[in-house]
Amino acid sequence: MFRAFAITLPLMFCACAAAPTVPFQKLNDGHGYTIKELSGPTHLLVQTQLPPGVSSEFAKNYATRAIGEECAQRGFSYFDEGRADGQSVEGFCLSREGKLALAITFAKPELEQTPPRFVVEHLNEKSETNLKPGDEVLQIGTQPLGSIAQVKGLVHRAAAEGRTAMSLVIVREGKRMKVTEPLAELSGGVYRPFDLESLRARTQ
């Protein structure tokens, strides 16, 4: 004969805290963002103050949206972001779906080192260049390189000033040297109007 046993399991309740609701706004009541112009009205620095419990993804989208909204208010349909440092993000307002860039590819394994190394892997059929695959870029102008975002910021600043080439300090086959590298038009790779709409939906 078999006997049936009733097993009673304790009810489990989640005491998980809901993610805080954060209105999108310029800094008010301790939450929001501030904006500062750096080298001009197209070169911005966004700083955010968000409550504890906000995810890193939400914080990034919030800062990126702030760049887009500020650029839109200035009459620019396209934008990009650069160096991020804690709660600060560099932003760039663009008048077209393209930008001047070094237009080269750095080798990913070296970029992932600590500190990163900027070793040229591809020149991407660039028509005018003084670089070669294997060159390591140490500086742009007088600035030692620390991140790809920093490279974007330095190039944007140069383009905004009307420069079409940049001075680089490189190492080639063990020899340190300076070269002047032309900038090239790079299409795409920027935030567009529908990207801003998507950011609005993700930060409501």
N, C-alpha and C positions, 0 to 999 in steps of 0.2 A: 504494500500500500504506500502510495506517495502522499506526502503532506505538503500543502502549499504554504509558503511563507510570504508574507507581505513585507516588503522592504520599503521603509519610508526614507526618502532622501530629503535633506534640508533644502529649503528654498534659498537660492542665491540671488542677491540683489547687487547691482552695480552702483557704486557710489561715485561713478565717473563724473568729473566736472565737465560741463559743456564748454566748448570753445567760446571765448569771449566775443561778443559782438563789437566790432570796431567800425565806426562810421568813417567814410573817406572824407577827409577834410584837412585844411591847413591847421597847424597846431592850435588846439583849443582844449581846455580842461585836461591838459597833460597828455593828450593823444593826438596824433596826426603827423603832418610833415612840414618842414620848412624848406625854403628854396633860396639858393644864393647863386648869383651869376659869378662865374670865374673869369675867363678871358673875354667874355662878351655875352650878348643875349642868347647865343646858340650853345653856350658851354655852361652847363649847370651843375650844381652840387645839391643833391637832395638828402636831407637828414630826416629820419623817421623816429618817432617815439610811440611805441605800441605796448599794450599791457602784457603782463606775464601770461603765458598760456597760448600765445599766438604761435602757430607753426612757422618754421623757417621758410616754407614755400609761400605761405600767405604773406609774410614780411617781404620777401623778394618781389612778389607780384604787386604789393602795395607800393613799394618804392619805384618799380618800373612804371606802374600806372601814373604815379606822380610826375615822372619825367614826361610821359606822353601827354598828360593833361596840360602841363605847363608849356610844352612845345605847341600844342594845338592852340592855346590861347595867344601864342606869339605868331600864329599864322603858318605853322609848319605841319605838314601832313605825315612826315616820317621822322623817326627818332631812333637812337641807339643808346646803349648804356656802356659804361667803361668800368673803371676801377671801383671796387667795393671795399670799404674798410669799416667793419663793424656796422653801425647804423647809417653810414654815409655811402651814397652811390653817385658816381659821376654820370652825367647825361649829356647827350648831344642832339640838337635839333637839326634836321636835314630838310632841304627843299626838294629833294628828288629821291627816287627809289634806287639810290646808288651813292657811292662816296669814293673819295680818293683814299688809297690804301697802299701799303707796301706791296700787297698782292703776292706774297710769298707764303709758303707753308713751312712751319717749323716742325721738326721731328717730334712726335708725341712722346716717345720714351724719355727723351731728355727734358721735355717740358714737365714731366711728372716727377722729376727728381727734386730733391730739397737741398739747396735752392734750385729753381729751374734753370736749365740752360737752353739758349735760343739758337739751335743748330738748324741751318737752312737745309730742308729736305727736297722741296720742289720750287721751281721758279714759275710754274704754271703758265708756260709759254709767254712770259712777259717779254715784250718787244725790246724794251730798253732796261738794262740792268748792269750793275757792276759787281753783283754777287755771284757766287758759285755754290752748288750743293756741297755741304760739308763746312761752309763758313760758319763760325759761331759769332753771333752779334752780342757784343758786350754792352754797348751804350748807343743810345740815340741822342745826338747832340752831346750834352754833358751829363745826361741822366743814365745811371746804371739800370739795367732792366731787371724787373722783379716779377712781372706778370703780363699776360697777353692783354688784359684790360688796360694796363699802363701804356702798352704799345698803341692801342687804339686811341687813348687820350692824347698822347704826344702827336700822333698823326693828325687827329682832328684839329688840334690847336694849330699845327703847321698849315693845314689846308685853309682854316679860317683866316689865317694871316696872309693867304695868297701864295704860299710857297708850294712849289711843285716837286721839290726834292728835299732829302734830309741827309744830314751828315751822320754816318755810322762809324763806330769803332768796332772792328772785327778781329778775329783771329783766323788766319788762313795758313794751314800747314805749319802751325806752330809760331807764326809770325804775326805780331800785332800791327794793325795798320788802320788808316782812315779811308773810307770811300764815301762818295756822294751817290745816294741811291734815289732814282726818280720815283715819284709816286705814280700810280696807275688808277684808272677808273675801274671800280669794282661794283658790279651790279648785284642787287639783292643783299641779303645778310643784314637787313635793318628791319625795324618794326614798322608796320604799315597801319592804315586806319582800321582795318578789321582786327588787327592784333590788339589795338587799344580797346575795341569793343569787347573782345574776349577777356582782357584784363579787368574791365569794369564788371563783367559778370562774375569773375572769380574773387572780387574784393567787395562785394555788396554785403 
